[in-house]
Amino acid sequence: MAVAGGMAALIFARSCLDPGRPEAGGSAVMGGPGRSRGSHSTTPSSEDRVMMDKKVWMVLGTVALVFMGLSSAQAEEPGLSFGDTWPMGEVALKDVSGKMVKVDDVAGEKGTLVIFTCNHCPYVKAWDDRITALGNAYVEKGIGVVSINSNDPGVKGEDSFEEMVKRSKALGLNFPYVVDEGSKLALAFGAKKTPEIYLFDAERRLVYTGAVDDNSQDASKVTKTHLRDALEAVLAGKQPDPRATKALGCTIKFYKKK
């Protein structure tokens, strides 16, 4: 429907801005068939034609951009709202251990932390030690933790499964690090950045999303420990405050649709 509407808009724009061009079944002479304007010519001069063509292409470009935006918006997944549970929890994902892991199986008794991450992103690398420390610590407190790599390794070779295995060992992750082949989970969650945090409570309801803290580059200058505070709130059965912060990082390198 968007394509059909776009074509109609293009035709309309052309007919409006180019009065010298006859419409289908009509006449180039104002007043319609059978009427004449006498000796006055309706044919535009060459200068008028150039100006009209410029206007036509400006309108066509604007219309095209509008419909490209509409198409993009229609294709984009809506993502999660607060109170939603995680999608596609039954999907088996390959972990760095070589085993297949489901988010449903990772779920903790007191809450579940889902981290969209990767190997190559400078923001991820800057936050790596803090994310690892939090993940390893709160696994011991009843929070299920899983890191998910939704990046296409064809875009960034460093995001390959082999590099994931190396990174997991180097960091000492005590929780799964899985491949989201096809970026299906990222699309279902509405995730767009790495790292991007999704924290669910004991009832599997989304209660926090966003960043780890307020300083990706220097841990010594952190003033707001967003994720740690949210985790503590979940353990206490309380609502995190704030519930959302801006996820700062690299864009997810989504797999191209086949």
Residue frames as qw, qx, qy, qz and C-alpha x, y, z in Angstrom:
[[0.000, 0.884, 0.468, 0.000, 0.00, 0.00, 0.00],
 [0.318, -0.766, 0.106, 0.549, 2.86, 2.36, 0.76],
 [0.383, -0.112, 0.605, 0.689, 4.34, 1.73, -2.70],
 [0.177, 0.614, 0.679, 0.361, 1.00, 2.32, -4.43],
 [0.157, -0.918, -0.289, 0.223, 0.46, 5.50, -2.44],
 [0.400, -0.560, 0.302, 0.661, 3.95, 6.66, -3.32],
 [0.334, 0.184, 0.667, 0.640, 3.37, 6.14, -7.02],
 [0.040, 0.803, 0.572, 0.161, 0.08, 8.04, -6.87],
 [0.285, -0.858, -0.074, 0.421, 1.78, 10.90, -5.05],
 [0.425, -0.294, 0.471, 0.715, 4.55, 11.02, -7.64],
 [0.237, 0.458, 0.679, 0.522, 2.07, 11.18, -10.52],
 [0.109, -0.895, -0.431, 0.044, 0.05, 13.85, -8.76],
 [0.381, -0.707, 0.114, 0.585, 3.16, 15.93, -8.04],
 [0.383, -0.035, 0.579, 0.718, 4.26, 15.72, -11.66],
 [0.125, 0.639, 0.649, 0.393, 0.85, 16.75, -13.00],
 [0.223, -0.899, -0.304, 0.222, 0.60, 19.67, -10.59],
 [0.355, -0.697, 0.240, 0.575, 4.03, 21.08, -11.28],
 [0.216, -0.161, 0.678, 0.684, 4.04, 20.38, -15.02],
 [0.491, 0.520, 0.416, -0.562, 0.81, 21.85, -16.42],
 [0.385, 0.563, -0.468, -0.561, 2.08, 21.54, -19.95],
 [0.059, 0.147, -0.980, -0.118, 1.99, 17.76, -19.68],
 [0.646, -0.178, -0.303, -0.678, -1.45, 16.30, -20.50],
 [0.484, -0.209, 0.748, -0.402, -3.02, 14.02, -17.93],
 [0.122, 0.081, 0.960, 0.239, -4.33, 10.63, -19.00],
 [0.094, 0.611, 0.778, 0.112, -7.53, 11.19, -21.00],
 [0.056, -0.851, -0.267, 0.449, -7.21, 14.99, -20.73],
 [0.526, 0.746, 0.144, 0.382, -5.85, 17.95, -22.68],
 [0.567, -0.112, -0.150, 0.802, -2.81, 20.18, -22.33],
 [0.007, -0.427, -0.190, -0.884, -4.99, 23.19, -23.10],
 [0.057, 0.157, 0.645, -0.746, -6.61, 24.78, -20.05],
 [0.536, 0.175, 0.039, -0.825, -10.38, 24.54, -20.09],
 [0.652, 0.069, 0.742, -0.137, -10.50, 20.92, -21.28],
 [0.357, 0.148, 0.763, 0.518, -11.28, 19.38, -24.65],
 [0.187, 0.694, 0.628, 0.299, -13.08, 21.48, -27.20],
 [0.132, -0.967, -0.148, 0.158, -12.09, 24.84, -25.71],
 [0.668, 0.382, 0.010, 0.639, -9.40, 27.10, -27.03],
 [0.363, -0.719, -0.165, 0.569, -7.47, 29.98, -25.59],
 [0.371, 0.917, 0.030, -0.143, -7.13, 31.70, -28.92],
 [0.600, 0.702, -0.298, 0.243, -3.72, 32.84, -30.00],
 [0.319, -0.747, 0.522, -0.260, -2.04, 32.41, -26.62],
 [0.689, 0.255, -0.677, 0.034, 0.33, 29.41, -26.51],
 [0.779, -0.575, 0.106, -0.225, 0.33, 27.10, -23.48],
 [0.895, 0.167, -0.217, 0.351, 3.77, 25.70, -24.29],
 [0.493, -0.824, 0.059, 0.274, 6.28, 26.79, -21.63],
 [0.354, 0.846, -0.397, 0.048, 9.52, 28.46, -22.66],
 [0.770, 0.214, -0.528, 0.286, 12.79, 26.59, -22.25],
 [0.079, 0.384, -0.546, 0.741, 13.61, 28.60, -19.11],
 [0.672, -0.270, 0.173, -0.667, 10.18, 27.86, -17.63],
 [0.925, 0.051, -0.352, -0.135, 10.67, 24.20, -18.45],
 [0.512, 0.311, -0.618, 0.509, 14.00, 24.11, -16.60],
 [0.229, -0.330, 0.457, -0.794, 12.48, 25.75, -13.52],
 [0.826, -0.138, -0.023, -0.546, 9.49, 23.41, -13.56],
 [0.841, 0.157, -0.510, 0.083, 11.74, 20.36, -13.86],
 [0.234, 0.343, -0.631, 0.655, 13.76, 21.53, -10.86],
 [0.510, -0.248, 0.322, -0.758, 10.57, 21.91, -8.82],
 [0.898, 0.018, -0.279, -0.340, 9.32, 18.53, -9.98],
 [0.713, 0.204, -0.607, 0.286, 12.49, 16.74, -8.89],
 [0.044, -0.336, 0.559, -0.756, 12.50, 18.52, -5.54],
 [0.719, -0.158, 0.157, -0.658, 8.96, 17.31, -4.87],
 [0.893, 0.136, -0.407, -0.132, 9.73, 13.82, -6.14],
 [0.447, 0.324, -0.675, 0.489, 12.76, 13.61, -3.85],
 [0.316, -0.282, 0.475, -0.771, 10.74, 14.73, -0.84],
 [0.854, -0.037, -0.052, -0.516, 7.96, 12.23, -1.57],
 [0.790, 0.239, -0.557, 0.087, 10.50, 9.44, -2.02],
 [0.187, 0.333, -0.678, 0.629, 12.16, 10.22, 1.31],
 [0.568, -0.213, 0.299, -0.736, 8.79, 10.26, 3.09],
 [0.925, 0.041, -0.149, -0.347, 7.80, 6.86, 1.75],
 [0.614, 0.325, -0.651, 0.306, 11.25, 5.40, 2.43],
 [0.115, -0.321, 0.606, -0.719, 10.79, 6.50, 6.03],
 [0.767, -0.097, 0.127, -0.622, 7.34, 4.93, 6.17],
 [0.877, 0.196, -0.429, -0.095, 8.63, 1.65, 4.77],
 [0.373, 0.356, -0.693, 0.504, 11.50, 1.62, 7.26],
 [0.377, -0.266, 0.478, -0.747, 9.15, 2.30, 10.16],
 [0.875, 0.001, -0.072, -0.480, 6.83, -0.48, 9.05],
 [0.801, 0.259, -0.529, 0.104, 9.72, -2.97, 8.85],
 [0.118, 0.458, -0.640, 0.605, 11.14, -2.06, 12.26],
 [0.513, -0.359, -0.773, 0.104, 10.21, -4.23, 15.22],
 [0.318, -0.814, -0.157, -0.460, 8.31, -2.38, 17.95],
 [0.267, 0.371, -0.658, 0.598, 10.47, -3.70, 20.81],
 [0.440, -0.391, -0.772, 0.240, 9.50, -4.23, 24.44],
 [0.277, -0.698, -0.025, -0.659, 7.48, -2.16, 26.89],
 [0.089, -0.333, 0.733, -0.586, 7.86, -2.16, 30.65],
 [0.695, -0.025, 0.468, -0.546, 6.02, -5.14, 32.10],
 [0.827, 0.384, -0.308, -0.271, 6.63, -7.29, 29.01],
 [0.824, -0.331, 0.434, 0.150, 8.40, -10.62, 29.29],
 [0.112, -0.539, 0.635, 0.542, 11.26, -11.49, 26.97],
 [0.803, 0.422, -0.065, -0.417, 10.40, -12.76, 23.48],
 [0.762, 0.452, -0.463, -0.033, 11.71, -15.92, 21.82],
 [0.420, -0.629, 0.592, -0.280, 12.80, -17.42, 25.12],
 [0.909, -0.007, 0.401, -0.114, 12.33, -20.91, 23.71],
 [0.688, 0.691, -0.221, 0.022, 14.83, -20.41, 20.87],
 [0.869, -0.326, 0.142, 0.345, 18.04, -22.41, 21.25],
 [0.261, 0.933, -0.243, 0.055, 21.20, -20.33, 20.77],
 [0.867, 0.169, -0.295, 0.366, 24.78, -21.54, 20.44],
 [0.475, -0.871, 0.122, 0.042, 26.85, -20.76, 23.52],
 [0.223, 0.780, -0.582, 0.056, 30.64, -20.39, 23.64],
 [0.554, -0.344, 0.737, -0.179, 30.67, -23.71, 25.52],
 [0.145, 0.141, -0.871, -0.449, 29.39, -25.37, 22.35],
 [0.101, 0.387, 0.885, -0.239, 26.05, -26.17, 23.99],
 [0.116, -0.503, -0.484, -0.706, 22.66, -24.82, 22.89],
 [0.142, -0.272, -0.591, 0.746, 21.14, -22.42, 25.41],
 [0.097, -0.683, -0.568, -0.449, 17.68, -20.87, 25.73],
 [0.068, -0.441, 0.247, -0.860, 16.93, -17.60, 27.54],
 [0.753, -0.423, -0.175, -0.472, 14.08, -19.45, 29.28],
 [0.892, -0.138, -0.365, 0.229, 16.62, -21.91, 30.70],
 [0.435, 0.287, -0.327, 0.789, 18.92, -19.11, 31.88],
 [0.356, -0.691, -0.161, -0.609, 16.15, -17.35, 33.81],
 [0.240, 0.183, -0.718, 0.627, 16.97, -16.78, 37.47],
 [0.297, -0.531, -0.776, 0.166, 14.71, -17.29, 40.46],
 [0.193, -0.680, -0.334, 0.624, 15.03, -13.62, 41.44],
 [0.296, 0.842, -0.038, -0.450, 15.42, -12.01, 38.01],
 [0.798, 0.229, 0.399, 0.389, 17.07, -12.22, 34.62],
 [0.061, -0.796, 0.222, 0.560, 19.66, -9.97, 32.99],
 [0.758, 0.449, 0.385, 0.275, 19.96, -9.95, 29.18],
 [0.206, -0.743, 0.249, 0.586, 22.92, -8.09, 27.69],
 [0.743, 0.634, 0.168, 0.135, 23.20, -7.37, 23.98],
 [0.361, -0.769, 0.392, 0.354, 26.90, -7.12, 23.30],
 [0.814, 0.565, -0.119, 0.064, 29.65, -8.03, 20.81],
 [0.840, -0.213, 0.021, 0.498, 33.43, -8.32, 20.57],
 [0.547, 0.352, 0.152, 0.744, 34.61, -5.36, 18.50],
 [0.080, -0.879, -0.266, -0.388, 32.79, -2.31, 19.90],
 [0.322, 0.377, -0.427, 0.756, 34.99, 0.19, 21.83],
 [0.490, -0.470, 0.151, -0.718, 32.10, 0.94, 24.20],
 [0.943, -0.202, -0.220, -0.145, 31.72, -2.76, 24.98],
 [0.735, 0.199, -0.412, 0.501, 35.44, -3.08, 25.60],
 [0.016, 0.483, -0.332, 0.810, 35.41, -0.06, 27.92],
 [0.656, -0.366, 0.175, -0.636, 32.55, -1.56, 29.96],
 [0.745, 0.132, -0.649, -0.084, 33.72, -5.20, 29.73],
 [0.319, 0.132, -0.769, 0.539, 35.26, -5.51, 33.19],
 [0.332, -0.054, 0.405, -0.850, 32.27, -3.87, 34.90],
 [0.772, 0.049, -0.255, -0.580, 29.72, -5.96, 33.01],
 [0.665, 0.136, -0.729, 0.091, 31.66, -9.14, 33.78],
 [0.107, 0.128, -0.701, 0.693, 31.97, -8.27, 37.47],
 [0.527, -0.014, 0.224, -0.819, 28.26, -7.51, 37.78],
 [0.790, 0.113, -0.432, -0.420, 27.20, -10.58, 35.82],
 [0.564, 0.140, -0.774, 0.251, 29.41, -12.96, 37.77],
 [0.040, -0.110, 0.624, -0.773, 28.41, -11.45, 41.12],
 [0.568, 0.039, 0.197, -0.798, 24.65, -11.43, 40.58],
 [0.692, 0.090, -0.665, -0.265, 24.53, -14.94, 39.12],
 [0.358, 0.026, -0.817, 0.452, 25.51, -15.99, 42.64],
 [0.193, 0.093, 0.468, -0.857, 22.58, -13.97, 44.03],
 [0.405, 0.409, 0.788, -0.215, 19.87, -15.66, 41.97],
 [0.405, 0.721, -0.052, -0.560, 19.87, -13.47, 38.86],
 [0.801, 0.246, 0.469, 0.279, 20.08, -15.35, 35.57],
 [0.004, 0.786, -0.275, -0.554, 22.51, -13.70, 33.16],
 [0.748, 0.286, 0.499, 0.331, 23.09, -14.12, 29.43],
 [0.020, -0.633, 0.293, 0.717, 25.11, -12.08, 26.94],
 [0.695, 0.503, 0.514, 0.023, 23.93, -12.11, 23.33],
 [0.194, -0.417, 0.455, 0.763, 25.94, -11.28, 20.22],
 [0.580, 0.619, 0.484, -0.215, 23.52, -10.30, 17.42],
 [0.118, 0.768, -0.361, -0.515, 26.19, -8.85, 15.10],
 [0.892, 0.450, 0.037, -0.017, 26.79, -10.26, 11.63],
 [0.643, -0.499, 0.374, 0.444, 30.45, -11.44, 11.59],
 [0.615, 0.454, 0.425, 0.485, 30.39, -10.81, 7.87],
 [0.063, 0.953, 0.090, 0.284, 30.32, -7.10, 8.71],
 [0.177, -0.803, 0.508, -0.257, 32.85, -7.26, 11.55],
 [0.746, 0.211, -0.630, 0.053, 35.10, -10.32, 11.54],
 [0.085, 0.324, -0.695, 0.637, 35.99, -9.72, 15.18],
 [0.615, -0.127, 0.311, -0.714, 32.43, -10.66, 16.09],
 [0.656, 0.156, -0.694, -0.255, 32.85, -14.25, 14.92],
 [0.878, -0.414, -0.143, -0.196, 32.01, -17.21, 17.16],
 [0.814, 0.098, -0.310, 0.481, 35.70, -18.10, 17.47],
 [0.187, 0.436, -0.265, 0.840, 36.45, -14.63, 18.81],
 [0.617, -0.547, -0.059, -0.562, 33.50, -14.91, 21.19],
 [0.923, -0.229, -0.281, 0.128, 35.04, -18.03, 22.69],
 [0.585, 0.221, -0.290, 0.725, 38.36, -16.25, 23.18],
 [0.131, -0.535, 0.100, -0.829, 36.72, -13.18, 24.71],
 [0.772, -0.497, -0.188, -0.349, 34.64, -15.23, 27.13],
 [0.874, -0.149, -0.282, 0.367, 37.73, -17.02, 28.41],
 [0.406, 0.344, -0.200, 0.822, 39.78, -13.82, 28.63],
 [0.312, -0.534, 0.048, -0.784, 37.08, -12.06, 30.64],
 [0.082, 0.022, -0.905, 0.417, 36.26, -15.06, 32.81],
 [0.553, -0.163, -0.153, -0.803, 32.53, -15.03, 32.13],
 [0.135, 0.001, 0.942, -0.307, 30.56, -17.30, 34.46],
 [0.540, 0.484, 0.462, -0.511, 27.40, -17.00, 32.38],
 [0.665, 0.370, 0.581, 0.289, 26.44, -17.87, 28.79],
 [0.075, 0.604, -0.272, -0.745, 27.59, -15.83, 25.80],
 [0.606, 0.329, 0.723, 0.042, 25.47, -16.85, 22.83],
 [0.105, -0.071, 0.541, 0.831, 25.13, -16.19, 19.10],
 [0.456, 0.560, 0.456, -0.519, 21.92, -14.60, 17.85],
 [0.301, -0.016, 0.705, 0.642, 22.19, -15.78, 14.26],
 [0.058, 0.574, 0.649, 0.495, 20.06, -13.63, 11.99],
 [0.016, 0.139, -0.264, 0.954, 19.75, -10.96, 14.74],
 [0.391, -0.462, -0.683, -0.410, 16.29, -12.36, 15.49],
 [0.469, -0.573, -0.557, 0.377, 16.35, -11.77, 19.23],
 [0.243, -0.221, -0.048, 0.943, 17.75, -8.26, 18.85],
 [0.191, -0.235, -0.470, -0.829, 14.90, -7.41, 16.49],
 [0.483, -0.523, -0.684, -0.159, 12.31, -8.96, 18.79],
 [0.454, -0.507, -0.415, 0.603, 13.66, -7.08, 21.82],
 [0.168, 0.959, 0.178, 0.146, 14.04, -3.86, 19.85],
 [0.613, -0.588, 0.177, 0.498, 17.74, -3.68, 20.77],
 [0.526, 0.842, 0.025, 0.118, 19.85, -1.32, 18.68],
 [0.064, 0.856, -0.462, 0.223, 23.13, -0.84, 20.57],
 [0.887, -0.139, -0.342, 0.276, 25.99, -2.76, 22.09],
 [0.125, -0.191, -0.944, 0.240, 26.02, -2.86, 25.00],
 [0.457, -0.312, -0.144, -0.820, 22.29, -2.60, 25.71],
 [0.005, -0.057, 0.884, -0.464, 20.79, -3.90, 28.95],
 [0.617, -0.318, -0.364, -0.621, 17.42, -5.56, 29.60],
 [0.026, 0.145, -0.842, 0.520, 16.63, -6.51, 33.20],
 [0.609, -0.332, -0.506, -0.513, 13.58, -8.58, 34.15],
 [0.429, -0.461, 0.516, -0.581, 12.22, -9.22, 37.63],
 [0.288, -0.125, 0.933, -0.175, 11.32, -12.55, 39.25],
 [0.598, 0.465, 0.540, -0.366, 8.00, -12.52, 37.38],
 [0.539, 0.145, 0.587, 0.587, 9.89, -12.12, 34.08],
 [0.196, 0.916, 0.350, 0.018, 8.63, -8.57, 33.57],
 [0.529, 0.419, -0.024, 0.737, 10.89, -5.91, 32.04],
 [0.394, -0.839, -0.304, 0.220, 11.81, -3.40, 34.76],
 [0.224, -0.806, 0.250, 0.487, 15.00, -1.73, 33.48],
 [0.781, 0.423, 0.286, 0.359, 16.64, -1.07, 30.13],
 [0.142, 0.982, -0.113, 0.049, 19.55, 1.08, 28.98],
 [0.414, 0.684, -0.508, 0.320, 23.14, 1.60, 30.06],
 [0.729, -0.136, -0.560, 0.371, 25.44, 0.03, 32.66],
 [0.385, -0.638, -0.294, 0.599, 26.36, 3.34, 34.30],
 [0.217, 0.951, 0.168, -0.143, 27.02, 6.99, 33.40],
 [0.024, 0.840, -0.484, -0.244, 30.65, 6.75, 32.28],
 [0.968, 0.250, -0.012, -0.017, 31.71, 4.16, 29.73],
 [0.600, 0.644, -0.343, 0.328, 35.32, 5.28, 29.53],
 [0.201, 0.437, -0.614, 0.626, 36.42, 5.77, 33.12],
 [0.606, -0.431, -0.668, -0.024, 35.10, 3.59, 35.92],
 [0.413, -0.231, -0.456, 0.754, 36.65, 5.89, 38.53],
 [0.090, 0.025, -0.014, -0.996, 34.43, 8.75, 37.36],
 [0.324, -0.414, -0.770, -0.362, 31.12, 6.89, 37.54],
 [0.184, -0.141, 0.403, -0.885, 28.54, 8.76, 39.61],
 [0.735, 0.051, 0.173, -0.654, 25.41, 6.75, 38.74],
 [0.097, -0.208, 0.968, 0.099, 25.54, 2.96, 38.83],
 [0.624, 0.074, -0.164, -0.760, 22.32, 2.37, 36.89],
 [0.729, 0.062, -0.644, -0.222, 22.54, -1.39, 36.42],
 [0.326, 0.046, -0.800, 0.502, 23.86, -2.21, 39.88],
 [0.287, 0.020, 0.398, -0.871, 21.10, -0.10, 41.46],
 [0.705, 0.071, -0.292, -0.642, 18.47, -1.79, 39.25],
 [0.619, 0.078, -0.780, 0.046, 19.77, -5.24, 40.20],
 [0.107, 0.007, -0.718, 0.687, 19.62, -4.39, 43.89],
 [0.493, 0.040, 0.125, -0.860, 16.07, -3.10, 43.47],
 [0.738, 0.068, -0.536, -0.406, 15.01, -6.34, 41.78],
 [0.462, 0.043, -0.822, 0.329, 16.56, -8.42, 44.58],
 [0.062, 0.086, 0.574, -0.812, 14.64, -6.30, 47.09],
 [0.137, 0.542, 0.828, 0.041, 11.39, -6.73, 45.15],
 [0.042, 0.735, 0.196, -0.648, 11.28, -3.04, 44.29],
 [0.588, 0.754, 0.263, 0.128, 10.90, -1.03, 41.09],
 [0.615, -0.058, 0.102, 0.779, 14.21, 0.30, 39.71],
 [0.095, 0.970, 0.210, -0.080, 14.51, 4.08, 39.52],
 [0.519, 0.391, -0.164, -0.742, 15.17, 5.14, 36.86],
 [0.841, 0.183, 0.490, -0.135, 13.54, 2.42, 34.77],
 [0.753, 0.535, 0.234, 0.304, 15.29, 3.53, 31.58],
 [0.250, -0.749, 0.268, 0.552, 18.53, 5.23, 30.62],
 [0.594, 0.719, -0.231, -0.278, 20.02, 5.89, 27.21],
 [0.915, -0.067, 0.297, 0.264, 21.96, 2.93, 25.82],
 [0.132, 0.888, -0.363, -0.250, 25.31, 4.29, 24.69],
 [0.667, -0.245, 0.659, 0.246, 27.33, 2.17, 22.29],
 [0.009, 0.247, -0.705, -0.665, 27.85, 0.92, 18.76],
 [0.724, 0.186, -0.057, -0.662, 24.93, 0.11, 16.50],
 [0.738, -0.044, 0.672, -0.040, 24.10, -3.57, 16.18],
 [0.164, 0.418, -0.668, -0.594, 25.37, -4.89, 12.85],
 [0.761, 0.178, 0.426, -0.456, 22.19, -6.69, 11.85],
 [0.439, 0.012, 0.823, 0.361, 22.30, -9.65, 9.50],
 [0.322, 0.230, -0.358, -0.845, 20.92, -8.84, 6.08],
 [0.735, 0.196, 0.480, -0.437, 17.59, -10.45, 5.30],
 [0.209, -0.167, 0.849, 0.456, 17.89, -13.23, 2.75]]
